[in-house]
Amino acid sequence: MPVVEQDSFQIIRRTGTKRRSWRCSLVCAPRQSIYDRSGNIHVDRHTRGWGWRIPLPGKFSCGIVVNPKHLAQFGDDPETQYDNFIKDEPALKVFTEGSTRLTPVVKYTNYQLISEKMYGPGWAMVGDAAGFIDPIFSTGLYLSMKGAFELFKAIESDQANAMQKYEDGRHWELKMWQGVIESWYNGRLFSLYRADKNKKAIR
Ligand SMILES: Cc1cc2nc3c(=O)[nH]c(=O)nc-3n(C[C@H](O)[C@H](O)[C@H](O)COP(=O)(O)OP(=O)(O)OC[C@H]3O[C@@H](n4cnc5c(N)ncnc54)[C@H](O)[C@@H]3O)c2cc1C
């Protein structure tokens, strides 16, 4: 969340990530899944896109990340698209058959944002406000907490450029993670698993 100390807040320019703008995410909480080992976060590969199932008390968070063009065939509004998608998707229906949707469906499109400027006189940004990237590796909490520690160090530091270093460090880390995420989507990460069997795969 943003840390704002004075009323010197200024317009923050944020950069989206064009190459991912085709993805959207639908999220809601159906009643308990048949497979809900508490503490385990499940990531499923779907026929198109991917999704998560996160057990919560009495329900679970079930999200799908998919090309909106593909979703269009499932209905005109997010609720209908979601309900029809989970009924149709073989990797999901085994877990969701007979479950009731407990919440409205929330739709996010192009949710990735990296703030160009993360600090100014009397204010600084940390966590999602500083940057949020594709959640495939659940980096949100890690990046938020790491950012908070780094911001604390910068505020405590005597160095004149400490806040600039904080901002540069956040940009570096967010972009580095985007590279890892890109390698997941384009298949290079999976090639690494096979690198010992086929050395060409890591090129
Ligand atoms: C559906 C979903 C699933 C996720 N799953 C995971 C996961 O499995 N693993 C993971 O690492 N991350 C996950 N994330 C991402 C993670 O939740 C966020 O990256 C993280 O919580 C960001 O922390 P934050 O402190 O920046 O923001 P937040 O946790 O959003 O905290 C911001 C706080 O500020 C408050 N607030 C907002 N406006 C005001 C205001 N004007 N005045 C006062 N308070 C205000 C809000 O109420 C909120 O409490 C998920 C996110 C979503 C939406």
The ligand as an SDF file (V2000), in Angstrom:
LIG
                    3D

 53 58  0  0  0  0  0  0  0  0999 V2000
   -7.3700  -13.0880   -5.4550 C   0  0  0  0  0  0  0  0  0  0  0  0
   -5.9280  -12.8170   -5.0770 C   0  0  0  0  0  0  0  0  0  0  0  0
   -5.1150  -13.8940   -4.7380 C   0  0  0  0  0  0  0  0  0  0  0  0
   -3.7960  -13.6590   -4.3620 C   0  0  0  0  0  0  0  0  0  0  0  0
   -3.0190  -14.7310   -4.0230 N   0  0  0  0  0  0  0  0  0  0  0  0
   -1.7580  -14.5260   -3.6250 C   0  0  0  0  0  0  0  0  0  0  0  0
   -0.9380  -15.6150   -3.1980 C   0  0  0  0  0  0  0  0  0  0  0  0
   -1.3460  -16.7790   -3.1860 O   0  0  0  0  0  0  0  0  0  0  0  0
    0.3440  -15.3460   -2.8200 N   0  0  0  0  0  0  0  0  0  0  0  0
    0.8570  -14.0720   -2.8310 C   0  0  0  0  0  0  0  0  0  0  0  0
    2.0320  -13.8910   -2.4840 O   0  0  0  0  0  0  0  0  0  0  0  0
    0.0990  -13.0310   -3.2080 N   0  0  0  0  0  0  0  0  0  0  0  0
   -1.1910  -13.2160   -3.5970 C   0  0  0  0  0  0  0  0  0  0  0  0
   -1.9540  -12.1410   -3.9800 N   0  0  0  0  0  0  0  0  0  0  0  0
   -1.3330  -10.8070   -4.0140 C   0  0  0  0  0  0  0  0  0  0  0  0
   -1.1750  -10.2300   -2.6100 C   0  0  0  0  0  0  0  0  0  0  0  0
   -2.4080  -10.3150   -1.9170 O   0  0  0  0  0  0  0  0  0  0  0  0
   -0.7420   -8.7670   -2.7220 C   0  0  0  0  0  0  0  0  0  0  0  0
    0.3790   -8.6680   -3.6050 O   0  0  0  0  0  0  0  0  0  0  0  0
   -0.3530   -8.2030   -1.3590 C   0  0  0  0  0  0  0  0  0  0  0  0
   -1.4200   -8.3600   -0.4460 O   0  0  0  0  0  0  0  0  0  0  0  0
   -0.0020   -6.7340   -1.5010 C   0  0  0  0  0  0  0  0  0  0  0  0
    0.1950   -6.1560   -0.2380 O   0  0  0  0  0  0  0  0  0  0  0  0
   -0.0310   -4.6200   -0.0510 P   0  0  0  0  0  0  0  0  0  0  0  0
    0.2690   -4.3200    1.3930 O   0  0  0  0  0  0  0  0  0  0  0  0
    0.7270   -3.8560   -1.0880 O   0  0  0  0  0  0  0  0  0  0  0  0
   -1.5600   -4.3430   -0.3940 O   0  0  0  0  0  0  0  0  0  0  0  0
   -2.8700   -4.9000    0.3250 P   0  0  0  0  0  0  0  0  0  0  0  0
   -2.6570   -6.2310    0.9730 O   0  0  0  0  0  0  0  0  0  0  0  0
   -3.9470   -4.7710   -0.7030 O   0  0  0  0  0  0  0  0  0  0  0  0
   -3.0940   -3.8560    1.4890 O   0  0  0  0  0  0  0  0  0  0  0  0
   -3.5800   -2.5620    1.2340 C   0  0  0  0  0  0  0  0  0  0  0  0
   -4.4330   -2.1550    2.4100 C   0  0  0  0  0  0  0  0  0  0  0  0
   -4.7220   -0.7620    2.3140 O   0  0  0  0  0  0  0  0  0  0  0  0
   -6.0670   -0.5690    2.6400 C   0  0  0  0  0  0  0  0  0  0  0  0
   -6.4790    0.6880    2.0060 N   0  0  0  0  0  0  0  0  0  0  0  0
   -6.7590    0.9230    0.7140 C   0  0  0  0  0  0  0  0  0  0  0  0
   -7.0820    2.2160    0.5410 N   0  0  0  0  0  0  0  0  0  0  0  0
   -6.9960    2.7980    1.7340 C   0  0  0  0  0  0  0  0  0  0  0  0
   -7.1940    4.1380    2.2010 C   0  0  0  0  0  0  0  0  0  0  0  0
   -7.5520    5.1020    1.3610 N   0  0  0  0  0  0  0  0  0  0  0  0
   -7.0210    4.3850    3.4970 N   0  0  0  0  0  0  0  0  0  0  0  0
   -6.6180    3.4010    4.3660 C   0  0  0  0  0  0  0  0  0  0  0  0
   -6.4120    2.1240    3.9860 N   0  0  0  0  0  0  0  0  0  0  0  0
   -6.5900    1.8460    2.6980 C   0  0  0  0  0  0  0  0  0  0  0  0
   -6.7860   -1.7870    2.0970 C   0  0  0  0  0  0  0  0  0  0  0  0
   -8.0260   -1.9810    2.7340 O   0  0  0  0  0  0  0  0  0  0  0  0
   -5.7830   -2.8900    2.4390 C   0  0  0  0  0  0  0  0  0  0  0  0
   -5.9820   -3.4150    3.7310 O   0  0  0  0  0  0  0  0  0  0  0  0
   -3.2730  -12.3300   -4.3410 C   0  0  0  0  0  0  0  0  0  0  0  0
   -4.0960  -11.2530   -4.6690 C   0  0  0  0  0  0  0  0  0  0  0  0
   -5.4170  -11.4960   -5.0370 C   0  0  0  0  0  0  0  0  0  0  0  0
   -6.2980  -10.2990   -5.3660 C   0  0  0  0  0  0  0  0  0  0  0  0
  1  2  1  0
  2  3  1  0
  2 52  2  0
  3  4  2  0
  4  5  1  0
  4 50  1  0
  5  6  2  0
  6  7  1  0
  6 13  1  0
  7  8  2  0
  7  9  1  0
  9 10  1  0
 10 11  2  0
 10 12  1  0
 12 13  2  0
 13 14  1  0
 14 15  1  0
 14 50  1  0
 15 16  1  0
 16 17  1  0
 16 18  1  0
 18 19  1  0
 18 20  1  0
 20 21  1  0
 20 22  1  0
 22 23  1  0
 23 24  1  0
 24 25  2  0
 24 26  1  0
 24 27  1  0
 27 28  1  0
 28 29  2  0
 28 30  1  0
 28 31  1  0
 31 32  1  0
 32 33  1  0
 33 34  1  0
 33 48  1  0
 34 35  1  0
 35 36  1  0
 35 46  1  0
 36 37  1  0
 36 45  1  0
 37 38  2  0
 38 39  1  0
 39 40  1  0
 39 45  2  0
 40 41  1  0
 40 42  2  0
 42 43  1  0
 43 44  2  0
 44 45  1  0
 46 47  1  0
 46 48  1  0
 48 49  1  0
 50 51  2  0
 51 52  1  0
 52 53  1  0
M  END
$$$$
